[in-house]
């Protein structure tokens, strides 16, 4: 039997399968389908024609709009039907036609989405992705498998992120961009192929980062990407100089971390 809290509102034309767990104040609108391994936490809302399936957990206060399919099997030829999971955090808004898949067994089996995120129409979160908090994915954004999107990233409409790529906190990805390589925190990437075009100064200002700190980050950016050595060597060489500037250290730590992808730069992948 399903566990349905007394204050939940389940439309007569919705299907909630035995085994589902429905919290207080949850709304399940007409023609929705909630699978047997789904957990809907308090005040989650499925408007209409929403499918939540698989081993999927939807956080408190998250709203899901019509035609979204959340928790479907991973779109991977390696998936053998194992039970894997999707966790969506609190107070997310998931608009029309969004798709999110569970993980794959070979990589831990978990797709994880954080809190207070906005997913616009027809955006896609593939298997084994990690999406942070306060992220905006505009219409038709596509994340391939194993992508990491850190906090407060904005992805413009129609952009696509290659599998295993990392996008650092508060980076900005322009519309229709192809993200083939890791993007540093606070970076701004545009184009196909995507080129790093500097820092997301507007986003940094809106986040309340002091102007003097932004100028410091700009100097560090130039030292890393315009220095005479490799990106990683340049980054390592300035660590001591910028040890007291948190945004710079976030960038340098991101560069130093192990990754399956190379780093985006102002020239990497440029044609000609």
N, C-alpha and C positions, 0 to 999 in steps of 0.2 A: 504494500500500500504506500501511496505518497504521504509525505508529511507536509501538511498545508496549514499554516497559521490561520487563526480565526479571522484576522483582519485582512487577509489576502482577498483580492477580487479577481476571480477567474471567470471569464466570459463563457457563456453556455456553449458557444461555438468554438472554443479552444480545446486542445487536447493536451492534457498533462498526464504523462504515463506513470504507472506505478513505479515507485522508487524515487521519484523526484522530491526534492526538499524545497519548500516554498516558504519564505520568511514573512514576517509581519509587514503589512502595508504593501505587499507586492501586487502589481497589476499585470494580468495576462489578458491581452485584448483578443478580439475575434480572429479566428483562423490561425492562431499561433499554435506551434507544436513544441512542447517541452519534453525532452527525452528522459529516460528512466535514471540516468546517472548525473542529472543536472542539479545544481544547487543555485537557487536565486535568493540572494540575501535581502535583508529588509529594504523595502521601498524601491526595489528594482522595478522597472516598468518595460513591458513588451507591448508596443502600441497595437500592432495588427500584422498578420501575415509574417510573423517572425519565427524562424526555426532556431532553437537552441538545442544542440544535440551533443553526443559524445560525453566524455567525462569532463564536464565544464562547470566552472564556478563563476558566477556573475556577482560582482561586489555591490555593496549597499548604494542605493540611489542611482545606479546606472540606468540610462534610458536607451532603448533599442528601437529603431524605427522600422517601417515595413520593408519586407523582402530581404532583410539581413539574414545571413546563415552563419551562426556562431557555433564553433566546436565541431565542424566537419572533419572528416579524416584528412590527414596530410596528403597533399598532391605530390607524392613522391613514389617513384617506382620501387623504392626499397621498403615501403610500408607493407607489412605482412598481416595487417589486421590486429596488431597488438593494441591493448588498451593504453592510450596515452592521454595527456591532459592539456586543458587550456584554462588558465586563470585570468580573469579580467577584474581589475580593481574597482575602487569606489568612484562614484560620481563621474563616470565616463558618459559621453554622448556618442552613440553609434548610429550614424544616419543610414539612409536608404541604400540597400544593396551591398552593404559592407560584408566581407567574408573574413573569417578568422579560423585558422585550422589548429588542431592539436599537434603535439610534437611527434617525433619519430623515436622509436626505441633505441636506435643506435647512438643517439645523442642526448640521452637522459629523459626523453619522452615528455618534455614540458615546453609549452609556449606560455609566456608570461607577459601580461600587459598591466601597467601600473594604474595610478589614480589620476582623475581629473583630466583625462585625455579627450580630444575631439577628433573623431574619424568621420570625414565627410563622405558623400555618396560614392559608392562603388570602390572604396579603397580596400586594400587586401593586406592582411597580416598572415604570412605563411608559417609553416611548421618551424618550431624551435626558435622563433624570434624572441627577443627581449626588448620590450618597449617600456621606457621609463615613465615619468610623471609629467603632466602639463605639456604633453606632446600634441601638436596639430598635424594631422595628415589630411591634406586637401583632397578634392575630388580626384578619383582614379589613380591615387598613389599606390604603387605596388612594391611591397617588401618581399623579396625572395626569402628562401629558407635561411635560418641561422643568422639573421641580421640583428644587430644591436643598435637600438636608438636610445640615446641617453636623454636626460631630463630637458624639457623646454625646447626641444628641436621643432622647427617648422619645416614641413615638406610641401613645396608648391605643387599645384595640380599637375597630374600626369607624370610626375617624376617616378623613376624606377631605381631600386637599390639592389645591386648584385648580391648574390648569396655570400654569407660569411663577412659582409662588410660592416664596419662600425661607423656610426655617426655620433660625434662627441656632443656633449651638452651644449645647448643653446646655439647650435649651428643652424644655418639657414640654407635650404636647398631650393633653388629656383625652379619654377614650373617647367615641365618637360625635360628636366635634366636627367642624364644617365650617370648614376653614382656607381662607379666601378671600383673605387678605391676608398680607403678609410678617410673620413673627413674630421679634422681636428676640432676640439671644442672651440666654440665661438667663430668657426670658420664660415665662409660664405662661398657656396659652390653653384655654378651655373653652366649650362651647355651640354652638348652631346658630341664628343665625350666631355664629361664634367671637369671643369678646371677650377681650382681654388682661386677666388678673386679677391682675397683679403679677409677682413674680419667683419662679423655681423655687428657693426657699431651701433646701429639703430636698436637691435635687440639688447645689446649690453646696456645702452642708455636707459631703455625702458625697464630693465631689470634693476635699475638703481645703482649700477656700478659707477663709481666716481670717475670724472673726466681724467683726472691725473692717472688713475689706474688704467684706463683705456689707452692713454698715451704710452704707458709702460708696456702694455701688452703689444701695442703696435711696434715698438722698438724690438721687443723679443721676436715678434713674427718676422721682421726684416732680417734679424740675425739668423734665424733658422732657415728661412727660404731664399735668402739672397746671399748667404755666406759662401765662402769658398769651398767648404767641405760638403759631405753628404748631409741630408736632412737630419739623420739620427746623430751624426757626429757633431753637427752644429748645435743641436738641442742639448746634447750631453755637455758641451763646452760652456754653456751659459747657465747651468743649473745653480751654481753657487751665487752668481750675480743676481739672480731673480728669486732667491729662496724665500723672500718675504712677500712675494706677490702671488696670492692664491690662484688667480686665473691663469697666470703664466705657468705655474707649477702643474695645474690641471692639463694644460697643453703638453708640457714636457713629459709628464707621466703617461699620457695617452700615446705619445710618439714612442716612448721607451717600451710600452707593453708589447707582449707577443701578439701576433695577429696573423691570420691566414691571407690577408690582403696587404698590398703596398699602400703607401700614403698618397692621398691626393695632394697635388701641388699646383702652382701656376702653370706648369708646363707638361706634367705627366699625361701621356695619352694625346697630346696635341698633334694634329695632323700636319704633315709637311716637314 
